[in-house]
Amino acid sequence: MVSLSFKNKQYSAICMALAMSVFLPSCHASEQSAAPGSKVDSTIQLAAADQAGVVDVAAAPILDFRGTISGDVLDLNDGKGPDTEAVQEFLRTGKNPYNDNPEVIKNGYTIFSTACSGCHGHLAEGKLGPALADDYWTYPGNILDKGLFETIYGGGQGMMGPQRGLISKDEILQVMSWLRSIYEGDPKKAKWKN
Ligand code: HEC
């Protein structure tokens, strides 16, 4: 205990010495992550996640995905090869693991630009197809990731054909993460975050 507080003092002294430099925030951050109890907290979190079945996602059954228009069960074989880990997780949780991942979001925009923007506009502001960044949805189920996937994968009316087989399920998840990132509707209606 004594040596620990001595170390902390020493550490604080180093932080102080660097106070005038840009290193202060990072110094502070590592001090926080080393705070007593943080290890215990993360262990409790992990145990809770395990209890909730979050950790063993692979063992969970695949959810029932249905066409937004037809209501029929969707054929999840898109002929694009084995599912990525993200897709496997999504099919079991209905939550897009790519949301809030800056790298994937960037790539999602690249895919959107080639596969969707011709009809939905460069920034999904709407063109031939509707805007996709606001909180108005023709199909209210799109407010959740599962519903949004069902609409994109299985298609909507008319020109909104199924994207199944055109782009992979993983690419659809990437596009979806970009769409969620540009959302400018009422934050209370951002249901996929719950
Ligand atoms: C050929 C034109 C065209 C392309 C390409 C296209 N869409 Fe659409 N999309 C439409 C039209 C038209 C609608 C409206 C159809 C409807 O309401 O059923 C629509 C509807 C949608 C909806 C439903 C919106 C709502 O308000 O519920 C989503 C989501 C969507 N598109 C996403 C995409 C994504 C993502 C891509 C690219 C992977 C894409 N679309 C490619 C024309 C297109």
py3Dmol code that shows the C-alpha trace and the ligand (Angstrom):
import py3Dmol

protein = """\
ATOM      1  CA  MET A   1       0.000   0.000   0.000  1.00  0.00           C
ATOM      2  CA  VAL A   2       2.792   2.353   1.034  1.00  0.00           C
ATOM      3  CA  SER A   3       4.821   1.566  -2.048  1.00  0.00           C
ATOM      4  CA  LEU A   4       1.723   1.974  -4.197  1.00  0.00           C
ATOM      5  CA  SER A   5       0.981   5.478  -2.945  1.00  0.00           C
ATOM      6  CA  PHE A   6       4.657   6.303  -3.334  1.00  0.00           C
ATOM      7  CA  LYS A   7       4.447   5.132  -6.943  1.00  0.00           C
ATOM      8  CA  ASN A   8       1.323   7.212  -7.490  1.00  0.00           C
ATOM      9  CA  LYS A   9       3.107  10.235  -6.102  1.00  0.00           C
ATOM     10  CA  GLN A  10       5.997   9.593  -8.378  1.00  0.00           C
ATOM     11  CA  TYR A  11       3.587   9.173 -11.261  1.00  0.00           C
ATOM     12  CA  SER A  12       1.802  12.434 -10.425  1.00  0.00           C
ATOM     13  CA  ALA A  13       5.150  14.146 -10.310  1.00  0.00           C
ATOM     14  CA  ILE A  14       5.912  12.927 -13.809  1.00  0.00           C
ATOM     15  CA  CYS A  15       2.511  14.118 -14.951  1.00  0.00           C
ATOM     16  CA  MET A  16       3.152  17.523 -13.390  1.00  0.00           C
ATOM     17  CA  ALA A  17       6.500  17.723 -15.099  1.00  0.00           C
ATOM     18  CA  LEU A  18       4.780  17.165 -18.396  1.00  0.00           C
ATOM     19  CA  ALA A  19       1.960  19.575 -17.598  1.00  0.00           C
ATOM     20  CA  MET A  20       3.118  22.113 -20.122  1.00  0.00           C
ATOM     21  CA  SER A  21       3.389  19.543 -22.861  1.00  0.00           C
ATOM     22  CA  VAL A  22       0.818  17.829 -25.049  1.00  0.00           C
ATOM     23  CA  PHE A  23       1.364  14.601 -23.142  1.00  0.00           C
ATOM     24  CA  LEU A  24      -0.804  15.594 -20.215  1.00  0.00           C
ATOM     25  CA  PRO A  25      -4.070  14.075 -21.510  1.00  0.00           C
ATOM     26  CA  SER A  26      -2.482  10.708 -22.292  1.00  0.00           C
ATOM     27  CA  CYS A  27      -0.678  10.721 -18.967  1.00  0.00           C
ATOM     28  CA  HIS A  28      -3.972  11.376 -17.255  1.00  0.00           C
ATOM     29  CA  ALA A  29      -5.732   8.686 -19.245  1.00  0.00           C
ATOM     30  CA  SER A  30      -3.301   5.948 -18.304  1.00  0.00           C
ATOM     31  CA  GLU A  31      -3.544   7.049 -14.678  1.00  0.00           C
ATOM     32  CA  GLN A  32      -7.308   6.555 -14.895  1.00  0.00           C
ATOM     33  CA  SER A  33      -7.090   3.151 -16.515  1.00  0.00           C
ATOM     34  CA  ALA A  34      -4.729   2.044 -13.775  1.00  0.00           C
ATOM     35  CA  ALA A  35      -7.137   3.241 -11.082  1.00  0.00           C
ATOM     36  CA  PRO A  36      -7.844   0.688  -8.353  1.00  0.00           C
ATOM     37  CA  GLY A  37     -11.113  -1.191  -8.954  1.00  0.00           C
ATOM     38  CA  SER A  38     -11.110  -0.833 -12.732  1.00  0.00           C
ATOM     39  CA  LYS A  39     -10.026  -4.438 -13.157  1.00  0.00           C
ATOM     40  CA  VAL A  40     -12.786  -5.612 -10.845  1.00  0.00           C
ATOM     41  CA  ASP A  41     -15.368  -3.526 -12.758  1.00  0.00           C
ATOM     42  CA  SER A  42     -14.463  -5.044 -16.091  1.00  0.00           C
ATOM     43  CA  THR A  43     -14.574  -8.557 -14.611  1.00  0.00           C
ATOM     44  CA  ILE A  44     -18.089  -7.890 -13.307  1.00  0.00           C
ATOM     45  CA  GLN A  45     -19.104  -6.529 -16.715  1.00  0.00           C
ATOM     46  CA  LEU A  46     -17.747  -9.616 -18.428  1.00  0.00           C
ATOM     47  CA  ALA A  47     -19.582 -11.923 -16.027  1.00  0.00           C
ATOM     48  CA  ALA A  48     -22.832 -10.010 -16.622  1.00  0.00           C
ATOM     49  CA  ALA A  49     -22.345 -10.232 -20.376  1.00  0.00           C
ATOM     50  CA  ASP A  50     -21.691 -13.948 -20.054  1.00  0.00           C
ATOM     51  CA  GLN A  51     -24.885 -14.418 -18.050  1.00  0.00           C
ATOM     52  CA  ALA A  52     -26.842 -12.461 -20.644  1.00  0.00           C
ATOM     53  CA  GLY A  53     -25.439 -14.806 -23.297  1.00  0.00           C
ATOM     54  CA  VAL A  54     -23.653 -11.974 -25.078  1.00  0.00           C
ATOM     55  CA  VAL A  55     -20.264 -13.650 -25.027  1.00  0.00           C
ATOM     56  CA  ASP A  56     -21.339 -16.933 -26.579  1.00  0.00           C
ATOM     57  CA  VAL A  57     -23.134 -15.402 -29.549  1.00  0.00           C
ATOM     58  CA  ALA A  58     -21.997 -18.187 -31.889  1.00  0.00           C
ATOM     59  CA  ALA A  59     -24.119 -20.728 -30.007  1.00  0.00           C
ATOM     60  CA  ALA A  60     -27.312 -18.644 -30.344  1.00  0.00           C
ATOM     61  CA  PRO A  61     -29.843 -19.499 -33.055  1.00  0.00           C
ATOM     62  CA  ILE A  62     -30.152 -17.410 -36.222  1.00  0.00           C
ATOM     63  CA  LEU A  63     -33.073 -14.966 -36.058  1.00  0.00           C
ATOM     64  CA  ASP A  64     -36.039 -15.094 -38.377  1.00  0.00           C
ATOM     65  CA  PHE A  65     -35.360 -12.660 -41.249  1.00  0.00           C
ATOM     66  CA  ARG A  66     -38.388 -11.826 -43.391  1.00  0.00           C
ATOM     67  CA  GLY A  67     -38.962  -9.786 -46.524  1.00  0.00           C
ATOM     68  CA  THR A  68     -40.208  -6.272 -45.713  1.00  0.00           C
ATOM     69  CA  ILE A  69     -42.852  -6.500 -48.444  1.00  0.00           C
ATOM     70  CA  SER A  70     -43.620 -10.210 -48.711  1.00  0.00           C
ATOM     71  CA  GLY A  71     -43.220 -11.216 -45.077  1.00  0.00           C
ATOM     72  CA  ASP A  72     -41.700 -14.452 -46.376  1.00  0.00           C
ATOM     73  CA  VAL A  73     -38.613 -15.957 -44.772  1.00  0.00           C
ATOM     74  CA  LEU A  74     -35.539 -14.645 -46.587  1.00  0.00           C
ATOM     75  CA  ASP A  75     -33.011 -17.031 -48.091  1.00  0.00           C
ATOM     76  CA  LEU A  76     -29.853 -15.998 -46.283  1.00  0.00           C
ATOM     77  CA  ASN A  77     -27.589 -17.746 -48.764  1.00  0.00           C
ATOM     78  CA  ASP A  78     -26.445 -14.879 -50.975  1.00  0.00           C
ATOM     79  CA  GLY A  79     -23.938 -16.939 -52.952  1.00  0.00           C
ATOM     80  CA  LYS A  80     -21.133 -14.681 -51.733  1.00  0.00           C
ATOM     81  CA  GLY A  81     -19.190 -17.267 -49.778  1.00  0.00           C
ATOM     82  CA  PRO A  82     -18.850 -17.871 -46.050  1.00  0.00           C
ATOM     83  CA  ASP A  83     -20.315 -15.271 -43.717  1.00  0.00           C
ATOM     84  CA  THR A  84     -17.909 -12.924 -41.979  1.00  0.00           C
ATOM     85  CA  GLU A  85     -17.783 -12.893 -38.200  1.00  0.00           C
ATOM     86  CA  ALA A  86     -19.769  -9.647 -38.162  1.00  0.00           C
ATOM     87  CA  VAL A  87     -22.521 -11.203 -40.280  1.00  0.00           C
ATOM     88  CA  GLN A  88     -22.642 -14.322 -38.098  1.00  0.00           C
ATOM     89  CA  GLU A  89     -23.020 -12.130 -35.034  1.00  0.00           C
ATOM     90  CA  PHE A  90     -25.641  -9.904 -36.677  1.00  0.00           C
ATOM     91  CA  LEU A  91     -27.775 -12.862 -37.797  1.00  0.00           C
ATOM     92  CA  ARG A  92     -27.991 -13.926 -34.139  1.00  0.00           C
ATOM     93  CA  THR A  93     -28.339 -10.583 -32.374  1.00  0.00           C
ATOM     94  CA  GLY A  94     -30.046  -8.357 -34.958  1.00  0.00           C
ATOM     95  CA  LYS A  95     -27.575  -5.632 -33.977  1.00  0.00           C
ATOM     96  CA  ASN A  96     -25.045  -4.367 -36.473  1.00  0.00           C
ATOM     97  CA  PRO A  97     -21.593  -4.784 -34.883  1.00  0.00           C
ATOM     98  CA  TYR A  98     -20.190  -2.265 -37.387  1.00  0.00           C
ATOM     99  CA  ASN A  99     -22.169   0.689 -36.006  1.00  0.00           C
ATOM    100  CA  ASP A 100     -19.855   3.434 -34.695  1.00  0.00           C
ATOM    101  CA  ASN A 101     -16.780   1.803 -36.273  1.00  0.00           C
ATOM    102  CA  PRO A 102     -15.114   4.693 -38.174  1.00  0.00           C
ATOM    103  CA  GLU A 103     -13.082   2.487 -40.540  1.00  0.00           C
ATOM    104  CA  VAL A 104     -16.081   0.411 -41.586  1.00  0.00           C
ATOM    105  CA  ILE A 105     -18.320   3.481 -41.877  1.00  0.00           C
ATOM    106  CA  LYS A 106     -15.849   4.978 -44.350  1.00  0.00           C
ATOM    107  CA  ASN A 107     -15.901   1.828 -46.450  1.00  0.00           C
ATOM    108  CA  GLY A 108     -19.677   1.680 -46.110  1.00  0.00           C
ATOM    109  CA  TYR A 109     -19.871   5.053 -47.806  1.00  0.00           C
ATOM    110  CA  THR A 110     -17.710   3.783 -50.680  1.00  0.00           C
ATOM    111  CA  ILE A 111     -20.117   0.872 -51.176  1.00  0.00           C
ATOM    112  CA  PHE A 112     -23.142   3.177 -50.912  1.00  0.00           C
ATOM    113  CA  SER A 113     -21.621   5.433 -53.585  1.00  0.00           C
ATOM    114  CA  THR A 114     -21.504   2.614 -56.107  1.00  0.00           C
ATOM    115  CA  ALA A 115     -24.571   0.544 -55.144  1.00  0.00           C
ATOM    116  CA  CYS A 116     -27.148   3.021 -53.822  1.00  0.00           C
ATOM    117  CA  SER A 117     -26.368   6.702 -54.415  1.00  0.00           C
ATOM    118  CA  GLY A 118     -27.570   6.646 -58.044  1.00  0.00           C
ATOM    119  CA  CYS A 119     -31.117   6.313 -56.695  1.00  0.00           C
ATOM    120  CA  HIS A 120     -30.846   7.683 -53.150  1.00  0.00           C
ATOM    121  CA  GLY A 121     -28.510  10.637 -53.744  1.00  0.00           C
ATOM    122  CA  HIS A 122     -24.824  11.117 -52.903  1.00  0.00           C
ATOM    123  CA  LEU A 123     -25.476  11.662 -49.209  1.00  0.00           C
ATOM    124  CA  ALA A 124     -28.706   9.639 -49.067  1.00  0.00           C
ATOM    125  CA  GLU A 125     -30.617  12.914 -49.281  1.00  0.00           C
ATOM    126  CA  GLY A 126     -33.147  11.313 -51.630  1.00  0.00           C
ATOM    127  CA  LYS A 127     -33.496  11.272 -55.412  1.00  0.00           C
ATOM    128  CA  LEU A 128     -35.459   8.543 -57.180  1.00  0.00           C
ATOM    129  CA  GLY A 129     -35.558   6.669 -53.889  1.00  0.00           C
ATOM    130  CA  PRO A 130     -36.323   8.305 -50.539  1.00  0.00           C
ATOM    131  CA  ALA A 131     -33.904  10.042 -48.176  1.00  0.00           C
ATOM    132  CA  LEU A 132     -32.337   7.580 -45.745  1.00  0.00           C
ATOM    133  CA  ALA A 133     -30.803   9.924 -43.159  1.00  0.00           C
ATOM    134  CA  ASP A 134     -33.966  11.325 -41.555  1.00  0.00           C
ATOM    135  CA  ASP A 135     -36.377   9.651 -39.138  1.00  0.00           C
ATOM    136  CA  TYR A 136     -39.179   9.143 -41.635  1.00  0.00           C
ATOM    137  CA  TRP A 137     -39.332   5.551 -42.793  1.00  0.00           C
ATOM    138  CA  THR A 138     -41.847   4.169 -45.294  1.00  0.00           C
ATOM    139  CA  TYR A 139     -41.200   0.887 -43.507  1.00  0.00           C
ATOM    140  CA  PRO A 140     -41.099   1.649 -39.771  1.00  0.00           C
ATOM    141  CA  GLY A 141     -39.183  -1.583 -39.118  1.00  0.00           C
ATOM    142  CA  ASN A 142     -36.113   0.136 -40.609  1.00  0.00           C
ATOM    143  CA  ILE A 143     -35.694   1.918 -37.288  1.00  0.00           C
ATOM    144  CA  LEU A 144     -34.008  -1.292 -36.105  1.00  0.00           C
ATOM    145  CA  ASP A 145     -30.957  -2.809 -37.790  1.00  0.00           C
ATOM    146  CA  LYS A 146     -32.793  -6.074 -38.379  1.00  0.00           C
ATOM    147  CA  GLY A 147     -35.588  -4.304 -40.279  1.00  0.00           C
ATOM    148  CA  LEU A 148     -33.174  -2.141 -42.246  1.00  0.00           C
ATOM    149  CA  PHE A 149     -31.238  -5.231 -43.290  1.00  0.00           C
ATOM    150  CA  GLU A 150     -34.463  -6.994 -44.316  1.00  0.00           C
ATOM    151  CA  THR A 151     -35.447  -4.043 -46.542  1.00  0.00           C
ATOM    152  CA  ILE A 152     -32.047  -3.756 -48.205  1.00  0.00           C
ATOM    153  CA  TYR A 153     -31.399  -7.492 -48.559  1.00  0.00           C
ATOM    154  CA  GLY A 154     -34.940  -8.468 -49.564  1.00  0.00           C
ATOM    155  CA  GLY A 155     -35.917  -5.241 -51.359  1.00  0.00           C
ATOM    156  CA  GLY A 156     -38.859  -2.842 -51.288  1.00  0.00           C
ATOM    157  CA  GLN A 157     -41.374  -1.839 -53.966  1.00  0.00           C
ATOM    158  CA  GLY A 158     -40.582  -1.218 -57.617  1.00  0.00           C
ATOM    159  CA  MET A 159     -37.085   0.096 -58.273  1.00  0.00           C
ATOM    160  CA  MET A 160     -35.878  -0.923 -54.819  1.00  0.00           C
ATOM    161  CA  GLY A 161     -34.917  -4.434 -55.845  1.00  0.00           C
ATOM    162  CA  PRO A 162     -33.411  -6.983 -53.461  1.00  0.00           C
ATOM    163  CA  GLN A 163     -29.694  -6.402 -52.945  1.00  0.00           C
ATOM    164  CA  ARG A 164     -29.247 -10.099 -52.178  1.00  0.00           C
ATOM    165  CA  GLY A 165     -26.525 -11.457 -54.434  1.00  0.00           C
ATOM    166  CA  LEU A 166     -25.580  -7.968 -55.688  1.00  0.00           C
ATOM    167  CA  ILE A 167     -23.553  -7.044 -52.627  1.00  0.00           C
ATOM    168  CA  SER A 168     -22.646  -9.367 -49.759  1.00  0.00           C
ATOM    169  CA  LYS A 169     -24.379  -9.377 -46.383  1.00  0.00           C
ATOM    170  CA  ASP A 170     -21.199  -7.945 -44.898  1.00  0.00           C
ATOM    171  CA  GLU A 171     -21.277  -5.086 -47.403  1.00  0.00           C
ATOM    172  CA  ILE A 172     -24.922  -4.406 -46.505  1.00  0.00           C
ATOM    173  CA  LEU A 173     -23.916  -4.155 -42.834  1.00  0.00           C
ATOM    174  CA  GLN A 174     -21.146  -1.739 -43.827  1.00  0.00           C
ATOM    175  CA  VAL A 175     -23.578   0.450 -45.792  1.00  0.00           C
ATOM    176  CA  MET A 176     -25.987   0.326 -42.848  1.00  0.00           C
ATOM    177  CA  SER A 177     -23.276   1.544 -40.455  1.00  0.00           C
ATOM    178  CA  TRP A 178     -22.701   4.529 -42.740  1.00  0.00           C
ATOM    179  CA  LEU A 179     -26.444   5.244 -42.940  1.00  0.00           C
ATOM    180  CA  ARG A 180     -26.707   5.200 -39.137  1.00  0.00           C
ATOM    181  CA  SER A 181     -23.664   7.495 -38.899  1.00  0.00           C
ATOM    182  CA  ILE A 182     -25.329  10.213 -41.020  1.00  0.00           C
ATOM    183  CA  TYR A 183     -28.654   9.996 -39.180  1.00  0.00           C
ATOM    184  CA  GLU A 184     -30.028  13.465 -38.563  1.00  0.00           C
ATOM    185  CA  GLY A 185     -33.474  12.629 -37.189  1.00  0.00           C
ATOM    186  CA  ASP A 186     -34.820  12.840 -33.655  1.00  0.00           C
ATOM    187  CA  PRO A 187     -32.254  11.140 -31.376  1.00  0.00           C
ATOM    188  CA  LYS A 188     -35.147   9.578 -29.423  1.00  0.00           C
ATOM    189  CA  LYS A 189     -36.109   7.672 -32.550  1.00  0.00           C
ATOM    190  CA  ALA A 190     -32.634   6.164 -32.965  1.00  0.00           C
ATOM    191  CA  LYS A 191     -34.035   2.823 -31.757  1.00  0.00           C
ATOM    192  CA  TRP A 192     -31.179   0.702 -33.104  1.00  0.00           C
ATOM    193  CA  LYS A 193     -28.996   2.159 -30.356  1.00  0.00           C
ATOM    194  CA  ASN A 194     -31.093   0.571 -27.603  1.00  0.00           C
TER     195      ASN A 194
END
"""
ligand_1 = """\
43
HEC
C -32.595 1.486 -58.835
C -32.777 2.438 -57.751
C -32.410 2.052 -56.369
C -31.231 1.484 -55.911
C -30.008 1.081 -56.726
C -31.353 1.358 -54.483
N -32.562 1.822 -54.072
Fe -33.283 1.839 -52.185
N -35.071 2.497 -52.815
C -35.363 2.867 -54.131
C -36.767 3.250 -54.218
C -37.480 3.727 -55.459
C -37.283 3.084 -52.917
C -38.740 3.264 -52.476
C -39.412 1.907 -52.608
C -40.409 1.595 -51.541
O -40.855 2.498 -50.817
O -40.749 0.402 -51.403
C -36.198 2.622 -52.078
C -36.325 2.338 -50.730
C -35.271 2.043 -49.886
C -35.372 1.894 -48.461
C -36.618 2.025 -47.618
C -36.692 3.438 -47.049
C -37.855 3.696 -46.109
O -38.253 4.874 -46.004
O -38.340 2.767 -45.435
C -34.109 1.641 -48.004
C -33.681 1.428 -46.570
C -33.232 1.622 -49.147
N -33.977 1.857 -50.266
C -31.867 1.390 -49.075
C -31.067 1.186 -50.204
C -29.672 0.831 -50.147
C -28.854 0.724 -48.881
C -29.267 0.647 -51.430
C -27.907 0.208 -51.899
C -27.396 -1.035 -51.373
C -30.384 0.925 -52.292
N -31.465 1.243 -51.512
C -30.362 0.853 -53.670
C -34.493 2.832 -55.192
C -33.237 2.257 -55.188
"""
view = py3Dmol.view(width=600, height=400)
view.addModel(protein, "pdb")
view.setStyle({"model": 0}, {"cartoon": {"style": "trace"}})
view.addModel(ligand_1, "xyz")
view.setStyle({"model": 1}, {"stick": {}})
view.zoomTo()
view.show()
